Amino acid sequence: PARRVGGVLGGLGVFTALVVAGVTGVVALAFFAVSGEPDSVTSQGVESAPAPIGSEGAAEVPEAPSFAMTEAQVRRFLRAYEREFGTLDVFEAGFYPSRVGVQVPVRGSRPRMERWSWNGSWRQDAEASRVVRPGVIIDLAGLDVGRLFDNMAIADRILEVRRGELTHVLVNTWTESAPTVNIYVANSFDESGYLKTTMSGEVLRSFPYEP
């Protein structure tokens, strides 16, 4: 009968519509999954967290120098020198921002010296050789470390070197009969000056920058 055929056709229409709707939903889901940005969307549709930076990706931090030109570090150097060589005698000592260089006396009938460096550990820079300078042995026990750093601040103020920085301090007997401490300051324009003091810290003379 017509009613039965119509009912069947109606049922088929509903079934077809459901099938089409189901297929359309699957296609839509597939399209969404394909068209989504793969770097920021996971299969669940949630943004993925950035990967943590491991030890391989982290920038390496350079190690701080084991010697720096500070009052405590200079005192540490003096203790290390005496332990290493059994004395505080030198022919010359040069204090630089990250190391100390010394001319170490060598025992013998003639004046000989070895060159050594300290930056937290010892390194011999040259074998024994003759002493070219006056050859006066200096006892670093007489160096007033506290006054040295006071005089470094004075040098920074009076040497007329704009934006100057300490380059080195030389303890020697080049031009005087007694050992002197010479504090050198310079800037990036090669402008420099220095302050000369005694071992005990008395200021003898200043040599400011002259244009």
C-alpha positions in Angstrom: 0.0 0.0 0.0 1.0 3.6 -0.6 1.2 4.4 3.1 3.6 1.5 3.7 5.8 2.5 0.7 5.8 6.1 1.9 6.8 5.0 5.4 9.6 3.0 4.0 10.8 5.8 1.8 10.5 8.2 4.7 12.6 5.9 6.8 15.2 5.6 4.1 15.3 9.4 3.8 15.9 9.8 7.5 18.6 7.1 7.4 20.2 8.7 4.4 20.2 12.1 6.1 21.9 10.6 9.2 24.5 8.9 7.1 25.2 12.1 5.2 25.4 14.0 8.5 27.7 11.5 10.0 30.0 11.6 6.9 29.9 15.3 6.9 31.0 15.4 10.6 33.8 13.0 10.0 35.0 15.1 7.0 34.7 18.3 9.1 36.8 16.7 11.9 39.3 15.4 9.4 39.5 18.9 7.8 40.0 20.5 11.2 42.8 18.1 12.1 44.6 18.7 8.8 44.1 22.5 8.6 45.2 23.1 12.3 48.7 24.4 12.8 50.9 21.4 13.6 53.5 23.3 15.8 50.9 24.7 18.2 48.1 22.2 18.3 48.2 18.6 19.5 45.9 15.8 18.6 43.7 16.9 21.5 43.6 20.5 20.3 45.6 21.9 23.2 48.7 24.1 22.8 51.9 22.2 23.6 54.3 23.7 26.1 57.7 24.8 24.8 60.4 22.3 25.4 62.6 23.1 28.4 66.2 24.2 27.7 68.5 21.5 28.8 72.2 21.7 29.7 73.1 21.4 26.0 71.0 24.3 25.0 72.0 26.6 27.8 74.7 29.2 27.2 78.0 28.4 28.8 79.0 30.7 31.6 82.7 31.5 31.6 84.5 30.7 34.8 85.5 33.6 37.0 89.2 34.2 37.2 90.8 32.7 40.3 92.8 35.8 40.9 91.5 39.3 40.9 93.2 42.5 41.9 91.6 42.8 45.3 93.1 43.3 48.7 92.1 39.8 49.9 93.5 38.2 46.7 96.9 40.0 47.0 97.2 38.7 50.5 96.3 35.2 49.3 99.1 35.5 46.7 101.7 36.5 49.3 100.8 33.4 51.4 101.0 31.2 48.3 104.3 32.6 47.3 105.9 32.0 50.6 104.5 28.4 50.7 105.9 27.8 47.2 109.3 29.3 47.5 110.0 29.5 51.2 110.5 33.2 51.1 108.9 36.5 50.1 112.0 37.7 48.3 111.7 38.8 44.6 113.6 40.8 42.1 110.4 42.3 40.8 106.6 41.7 41.1 103.9 42.8 38.7 100.3 42.8 39.8 97.8 42.7 36.9 94.0 42.5 37.0 93.9 38.7 36.7 97.4 37.5 37.5 100.7 38.2 39.2 104.1 37.9 37.5 107.3 37.6 39.6 111.0 37.3 39.1 112.0 34.7 41.6 115.6 34.7 42.9 117.6 31.5 42.3 120.3 30.5 44.8 123.8 30.6 43.5 127.1 32.6 43.3 125.7 34.9 40.6 122.3 36.6 40.5 119.8 34.5 38.6 116.1 34.5 38.5 113.1 32.5 37.1 109.9 34.0 35.8 106.7 32.6 37.4 103.0 33.5 37.1 100.2 33.1 39.6 96.5 33.1 38.7 95.4 30.8 41.5 97.9 28.2 40.5 101.6 28.4 39.7 103.2 28.4 36.2 106.8 28.7 35.3 107.2 31.1 32.4 111.0 31.0 31.8 114.0 29.0 33.0 116.7 30.6 35.1 118.5 33.6 33.5 120.7 36.4 34.5 119.3 39.4 36.2 119.5 42.4 33.9 118.1 45.1 36.2 120.1 46.3 39.3 119.5 43.0 40.9 118.3 44.3 44.3 116.3 41.7 46.1 112.9 43.0 47.5 111.2 41.5 50.5 107.5 41.6 49.8 106.8 41.3 53.5 107.4 45.1 53.5 104.5 45.7 51.1 101.6 47.5 52.9 98.7 45.9 51.0 96.1 48.2 52.7 98.0 51.4 51.7 98.5 50.0 48.2 94.8 49.9 47.6 94.3 53.3 49.2 96.9 54.7 46.8 95.2 53.0 43.9 92.1 55.1 44.7 94.3 58.2 44.9 95.9 57.4 41.5 92.5 57.1 40.0 91.6 60.7 41.2 94.8 62.6 40.5 96.4 61.2 37.4 94.0 63.1 35.0 93.2 59.9 33.0 89.5 60.1 32.1 87.7 56.8 32.6 91.0 55.3 33.4 91.4 51.8 34.8 94.3 50.1 36.7 96.5 48.3 34.2 99.2 47.0 36.6 101.3 47.6 39.7 105.0 47.1 39.5 107.2 46.6 42.6 110.8 47.1 41.6 114.0 49.1 42.0 114.5 50.3 38.5 115.1 54.0 39.2 115.4 54.2 43.0 117.9 52.7 45.4 115.0 51.5 47.6 112.1 49.4 46.2 109.1 51.4 45.0 105.5 50.6 44.1 104.4 52.1 40.8 100.6 52.2 40.1 99.7 52.5 36.4 96.3 53.8 35.1 95.3 54.0 31.4 92.2 54.3 29.2 91.1 53.1 25.8 92.7 56.2 24.2 96.2 55.2 25.3 96.2 58.1 27.8 98.1 57.0 31.0 99.8 58.1 34.1 101.3 56.5 37.2 101.8 57.1 40.9 105.1 56.2 42.6 105.1 55.2 46.3 107.3 53.5 48.9 106.6 49.9 50.0 104.9 51.3 53.1 102.6 53.5 51.0 104.1 57.0 51.2 103.5 58.8 48.0 106.8 59.9 46.4 105.6 61.4 43.1 102.7 61.4 40.6 103.1 61.4 36.8 99.7 62.5 35.5 98.6 62.3 31.9 99.8 65.2 29.8 98.0 65.9 26.5 
